[in-house]
Structure formats: C-alpha cells, structure tokens
Amino acid sequence: MAKRQRTEGQARADFINLCCIIALFLAALLIFINNVLPLIGVNISGALMGALNLIKDIALLLGIAFGAWKFVRYRGKTWVILYWVAIGLYVASAICGLF
C-alpha cells in the first residue's frame, strides 16, 4: 500500500499549528512563573526567562503572521502595508523587550 503524501499546504498548516501550541504552552508557563510564583515568595528571573520569552514571542508571531497574511493578501495595498508595519513593530518589540 502506498504511503499518503502531504501537500505543501498541509505541511505549512502543521508548522503553523506547531508554532501556535508552542506559544500557548510557553505563554501559560511564563504567566504562571511571572504572576503566581512571586505571590508565594519564589522569584525566577534571568537569561533563561528572557530566552523563553523570546521563543514564545517568535512562535506567537509565526502562528499569527501566516493566518493574518491569508486575510490581507488580496485586500489591497493598504492592508498589506499595515500588515508589514505591524509585523515590523512586533519583531522590534520582541527583540528589544519593549512589551
């Protein structure tokens, strides 16, 4: 029996879904660490937390960017320009920690 092959669209959808679930798990973990643990006297910070925040932000960007591109792709120049401005602002703030 022949193996079923995946199309490029299916592979892209799987990648987007993976990015979304990674962003969800990391966001839940980081919200717990940043908001709940200090209430009981545990303070966790440092380079590891910064790296996890950056990974979460990048995964969230990838998960959102592809879905948003499907929306703006055929809407006209104004939507495309707003899309790229928003992506640029998000990347700059994620890298510089401006959130």
Buried (B, 14 or more C-beta within 10 A) or exposed (E): EEEEEEEEEEEEEEEBEEBBEBBBEBBEEBEEBBEEEEEEEEEEEEEEEEEBBBBBBBBBBBBBBBEBEEEBEEEEEEBBEEBEEBBEEBBEEBEEEEE
